Each structure stands twice: as C-alpha cells, then as structure tokens.
C-alpha cells in the first residue's frame, strides 16, 4: 500500500508482492539468497529502531512530561 511504500524503500528495506504467485516467487528468491534477506532486514531495522525504539520513545515521553510540568507549574 502507499503508506508502507512511503516509509520504506521497496527492494532495499522491504519487499512487496501483487499476487499469490508473485509472493511465492519472492519467497523462493529470498530463501535462496540469505545474504540479501539479512541485508534487507538490517536496513529496515536501522530505519525503524532509532525513531520507534524504547530509548527514543522514552525520550519523547520525558520531553512531553517535562513540558507539561513546566506549563502547569
């Protein structure tokens, strides 16, 4: 869908499919190429974790609480 394509680079960070047959072909392709599959996983992980990992989320929550405490105090 367009939302996923806006967040990730198709063919580099994720793979997409348009039919069950296309899915089957891509599964076979990536199962026979573990180095490509692992590289794709690492690229997607490095894009997602900095913005959505626990440390990042905790920092954002802390900033909101700190701002709210300052406004209310």
VMD Tcl script that builds the backbone (N, CA, C; Angstrom):
set m [mol new atoms 219]
animate dup $m
set s [atomselect $m all]
$s set {name element resname resid chain x y z} {
  {N N UNK 1 A 0.840 -1.181 0.000}
  {CA C UNK 1 A 0.000 0.000 0.000}
  {C C UNK 1 A 0.889 1.250 0.000}
  {N N UNK 2 A 0.344 2.367 -0.350}
  {CA C UNK 2 A 1.143 3.599 -0.442}
  {C C UNK 2 A 1.803 4.010 0.872}
  {N N UNK 3 A 1.148 3.748 2.004}
  {CA C UNK 3 A 1.715 4.133 3.286}
  {C C UNK 3 A 3.026 3.390 3.551}
  {N N UNK 4 A 3.034 2.100 3.298}
  {CA C UNK 4 A 4.239 1.298 3.523}
  {C C UNK 4 A 5.342 1.738 2.571}
  {N N UNK 5 A 4.979 1.994 1.331}
  {CA C UNK 5 A 5.968 2.428 0.343}
  {C C UNK 5 A 6.550 3.803 0.693}
  {N N UNK 6 A 5.785 4.615 1.407}
  {CA C UNK 6 A 6.294 5.924 1.822}
  {C C UNK 6 A 7.284 5.802 2.983}
  {N N UNK 7 A 7.152 4.752 3.778}
  {CA C UNK 7 A 8.009 4.574 4.940}
  {C C UNK 7 A 9.285 3.791 4.647}
  {N N UNK 8 A 9.214 2.880 3.692}
  {CA C UNK 8 A 10.345 2.009 3.391}
  {C C UNK 8 A 10.660 2.025 1.901}
  {N N UNK 9 A 11.919 1.754 1.593}
  {CA C UNK 9 A 12.339 1.669 0.201}
  {C C UNK 9 A 12.157 0.226 -0.275}
  {N N UNK 10 A 11.236 0.042 -1.197}
  {CA C UNK 10 A 10.932 -1.284 -1.721}
  {C C UNK 10 A 12.156 -1.838 -2.455}
  {N N UNK 11 A 12.454 -3.091 -2.163}
  {CA C UNK 11 A 13.600 -3.748 -2.772}
  {C C UNK 11 A 14.899 -3.533 -2.017}
  {N N UNK 12 A 14.918 -2.570 -1.105}
  {CA C UNK 12 A 16.104 -2.310 -0.288}
  {C C UNK 12 A 15.849 -2.587 1.189}
  {N N UNK 13 A 14.665 -2.189 1.670}
  {CA C UNK 13 A 14.326 -2.361 3.082}
  {C C UNK 13 A 13.161 -3.328 3.276}
  {N N UNK 14 A 12.292 -3.399 2.302}
  {CA C UNK 14 A 11.163 -4.331 2.337}
  {C C UNK 14 A 10.937 -4.864 0.933}
  {N N UNK 15 A 10.109 -5.883 0.858}
  {CA C UNK 15 A 9.686 -6.387 -0.443}
  {C C UNK 15 A 8.169 -6.418 -0.439}
  {N N UNK 16 A 7.584 -6.225 -1.577}
  {CA C UNK 16 A 6.128 -6.240 -1.718}
  {C C UNK 16 A 5.754 -7.242 -2.797}
  {N N UNK 17 A 4.488 -7.593 -2.844}
  {CA C UNK 17 A 4.007 -8.530 -3.856}
  {C C UNK 17 A 2.623 -8.122 -4.310}
  {N N UNK 18 A 2.265 -8.548 -5.497}
  {CA C UNK 18 A 0.986 -8.128 -6.070}
  {C C UNK 18 A 0.002 -9.276 -6.265}
  {N N UNK 19 A 0.455 -10.499 -6.040}
  {CA C UNK 19 A -0.418 -11.654 -6.199}
  {C C UNK 19 A 0.174 -12.820 -5.413}
  {N N UNK 20 A -0.614 -13.852 -5.188}
  {CA C UNK 20 A -0.059 -15.030 -4.515}
  {C C UNK 20 A 1.130 -15.632 -5.285}
  {N N UNK 21 A 1.047 -15.605 -6.601}
  {CA C UNK 21 A 2.143 -16.132 -7.414}
  {C C UNK 21 A 3.406 -15.287 -7.249}
  {N N UNK 22 A 3.234 -13.974 -7.240}
  {CA C UNK 22 A 4.352 -13.063 -7.043}
  {C C UNK 22 A 4.970 -13.284 -5.658}
  {N N UNK 23 A 4.142 -13.462 -4.647}
  {CA C UNK 23 A 4.624 -13.747 -3.302}
  {C C UNK 23 A 5.453 -15.025 -3.302}
  {N N UNK 24 A 4.951 -16.054 -3.933}
  {CA C UNK 24 A 5.667 -17.326 -4.000}
  {C C UNK 24 A 7.038 -17.155 -4.649}
  {N N UNK 25 A 7.089 -16.437 -5.744}
  {CA C UNK 25 A 8.365 -16.207 -6.427}
  {C C UNK 25 A 9.348 -15.442 -5.545}
  {N N UNK 26 A 8.853 -14.436 -4.849}
  {CA C UNK 26 A 9.740 -13.642 -3.989}
  {C C UNK 26 A 10.209 -14.430 -2.773}
  {N N UNK 27 A 9.350 -15.271 -2.228}
  {CA C UNK 27 A 9.765 -16.130 -1.126}
  {C C UNK 27 A 10.888 -17.049 -1.588}
  {N N UNK 28 A 10.704 -17.681 -2.737}
  {CA C UNK 28 A 11.736 -18.567 -3.269}
  {C C UNK 28 A 13.037 -17.804 -3.517}
  {N N UNK 29 A 12.918 -16.612 -4.061}
  {CA C UNK 29 A 14.093 -15.790 -4.364}
  {C C UNK 29 A 14.883 -15.494 -3.098}
  {N N UNK 30 A 14.205 -15.002 -2.068}
  {CA C UNK 30 A 14.906 -14.605 -0.847}
  {C C UNK 30 A 15.346 -15.794 0.010}
  {N N UNK 31 A 14.618 -16.894 -0.034}
  {CA C UNK 31 A 15.075 -18.079 0.692}
  {C C UNK 31 A 16.383 -18.609 0.122}
  {N N UNK 32 A 16.565 -18.458 -1.164}
  {CA C UNK 32 A 17.803 -18.943 -1.785}
  {C C UNK 32 A 18.939 -17.918 -1.719}
  {N N UNK 33 A 18.673 -16.743 -1.163}
  {CA C UNK 33 A 19.680 -15.676 -1.051}
  {C C UNK 33 A 19.669 -15.085 0.359}
  {N N UNK 34 A 20.151 -15.848 1.330}
  {CA C UNK 34 A 20.092 -15.366 2.721}
  {C C UNK 34 A 20.853 -14.066 2.940}
  {N N UNK 35 A 21.922 -13.830 2.199}
  {CA C UNK 35 A 22.679 -12.587 2.384}
  {C C UNK 35 A 21.850 -11.371 1.987}
  {N N UNK 36 A 21.064 -11.474 0.933}
  {CA C UNK 36 A 20.178 -10.370 0.536}
  {C C UNK 36 A 19.076 -10.164 1.563}
  {N N UNK 37 A 18.515 -11.267 2.023}
  {CA C UNK 37 A 17.438 -11.204 3.011}
  {C C UNK 37 A 17.932 -10.556 4.302}
  {N N UNK 38 A 19.087 -10.977 4.790}
  {CA C UNK 38 A 19.620 -10.410 6.027}
  {C C UNK 38 A 19.995 -8.937 5.870}
  {N N UNK 39 A 20.542 -8.572 4.718}
  {CA C UNK 39 A 20.879 -7.159 4.480}
  {C C UNK 39 A 19.614 -6.301 4.473}
  {N N UNK 40 A 18.535 -6.814 3.885}
  {CA C UNK 40 A 17.272 -6.082 3.848}
  {C C UNK 40 A 16.721 -5.912 5.259}
  {N N UNK 41 A 16.795 -6.965 6.051}
  {CA C UNK 41 A 16.321 -6.900 7.436}
  {C C UNK 41 A 17.112 -5.850 8.210}
  {N N UNK 42 A 18.421 -5.839 8.053}
  {CA C UNK 42 A 19.262 -4.872 8.764}
  {C C UNK 42 A 18.953 -3.435 8.353}
  {N N UNK 43 A 18.734 -3.206 7.060}
  {CA C UNK 43 A 18.408 -1.847 6.600}
  {C C UNK 43 A 17.065 -1.392 7.160}
  {N N UNK 44 A 16.066 -2.269 7.138}
  {CA C UNK 44 A 14.746 -1.914 7.666}
  {C C UNK 44 A 14.827 -1.666 9.174}
  {N N UNK 45 A 15.549 -2.519 9.882}
  {CA C UNK 45 A 15.709 -2.378 11.327}
  {C C UNK 45 A 16.376 -1.052 11.674}
  {N N UNK 46 A 17.422 -0.705 10.934}
  {CA C UNK 46 A 18.136 0.540 11.236}
  {C C UNK 46 A 17.292 1.771 10.928}
  {N N UNK 47 A 16.330 1.651 10.047}
  {CA C UNK 47 A 15.433 2.777 9.778}
  {C C UNK 47 A 14.379 2.911 10.877}
  {N N UNK 48 A 13.880 1.797 11.363}
  {CA C UNK 48 A 12.759 1.815 12.303}
  {C C UNK 48 A 13.194 2.057 13.744}
  {N N UNK 49 A 14.202 1.362 14.205}
  {CA C UNK 49 A 14.542 1.383 15.628}
  {C C UNK 49 A 14.927 2.763 16.154}
  {N N UNK 50 A 15.737 3.553 15.456}
  {CA C UNK 50 A 16.080 4.858 16.045}
  {C C UNK 50 A 14.863 5.732 16.347}
  {N N UNK 51 A 13.843 5.670 15.531}
  {CA C UNK 51 A 12.675 6.516 15.741}
  {C C UNK 51 A 11.594 5.901 16.602}
  {N N UNK 52 A 11.592 4.583 16.708}
  {CA C UNK 52 A 10.484 3.921 17.394}
  {C C UNK 52 A 10.926 2.946 18.466}
  {N N UNK 53 A 12.210 2.875 18.745}
  {CA C UNK 53 A 12.701 2.004 19.802}
  {C C UNK 53 A 12.365 2.556 21.175}
  {N N UNK 54 A 12.634 1.759 22.188}
  {CA C UNK 54 A 12.304 2.150 23.560}
  {C C UNK 54 A 13.000 3.443 23.977}
  {N N UNK 55 A 14.272 3.580 23.649}
  {CA C UNK 55 A 15.019 4.775 24.068}
  {C C UNK 55 A 14.437 6.038 23.452}
  {N N UNK 56 A 14.115 5.969 22.179}
  {CA C UNK 56 A 13.553 7.130 21.502}
  {C C UNK 56 A 12.175 7.494 22.062}
  {N N UNK 57 A 11.349 6.491 22.251}
  {CA C UNK 57 A 10.009 6.733 22.798}
  {C C UNK 57 A 10.082 7.287 24.223}
  {N N UNK 58 A 10.977 6.726 25.038}
  {CA C UNK 58 A 11.129 7.210 26.414}
  {C C UNK 58 A 11.574 8.669 26.429}
  {N N UNK 59 A 12.485 9.030 25.540}
  {CA C UNK 59 A 12.937 10.424 25.465}
  {C C UNK 59 A 11.794 11.351 25.071}
  {N N UNK 60 A 10.954 10.921 24.141}
  {CA C UNK 60 A 9.816 11.752 23.729}
  {C C UNK 60 A 8.798 11.889 24.860}
  {N N UNK 61 A 8.538 10.797 25.555}
  {CA C UNK 61 A 7.605 10.848 26.690}
  {C C UNK 61 A 8.157 11.763 27.774}
  {N N UNK 62 A 9.436 11.649 28.054}
  {CA C UNK 62 A 10.072 12.513 29.060}
  {C C UNK 62 A 9.938 13.981 28.673}
  {N N UNK 63 A 10.165 14.293 27.416}
  {CA C UNK 63 A 10.058 15.683 26.952}
  {C C UNK 63 A 8.635 16.212 27.114}
  {N N UNK 64 A 7.648 15.394 26.822}
  {CA C UNK 64 A 6.249 15.818 26.967}
  {C C UNK 64 A 5.921 16.062 28.431}
  {N N UNK 65 A 6.328 15.155 29.291}
  {CA C UNK 65 A 6.062 15.304 30.720}
  {C C UNK 65 A 6.766 16.541 31.271}
  {N N UNK 66 A 8.006 16.726 30.877}
  {CA C UNK 66 A 8.765 17.890 31.341}
  {C C UNK 66 A 8.096 19.191 30.903}
  {N N UNK 67 A 7.649 19.231 29.652}
  {CA C UNK 67 A 6.958 20.424 29.133}
  {C C UNK 67 A 5.639 20.639 29.854}
  {N N UNK 68 A 4.888 19.568 30.078}
  {CA C UNK 68 A 3.596 19.688 30.765}
  {C C UNK 68 A 3.797 20.141 32.204}
  {N N UNK 69 A 4.819 19.653 32.865}
  {CA C UNK 69 A 5.090 20.070 34.245}
  {C C UNK 69 A 5.462 21.543 34.309}
  {N N UNK 70 A 6.238 21.985 33.322}
  {CA C UNK 70 A 6.638 23.387 33.277}
  {C C UNK 70 A 5.426 24.279 33.029}
  {N N UNK 71 A 4.548 23.876 32.128}
  {CA C UNK 71 A 3.362 24.672 31.804}
  {C C UNK 71 A 2.429 24.725 33.007}
  {N N UNK 72 A 2.250 23.606 33.669}
  {CA C UNK 72 A 1.333 23.550 34.806}
  {C C UNK 72 A 1.894 24.183 36.064}
  {N N UNK 73 A 3.199 24.324 36.152}
  {CA C UNK 73 A 3.824 24.821 37.388}
  {C C UNK 73 A 4.040 26.266 37.317}
}
mol reanalyze $m
mol bondsrecalc $m
mol representation Tube
mol addrep $m
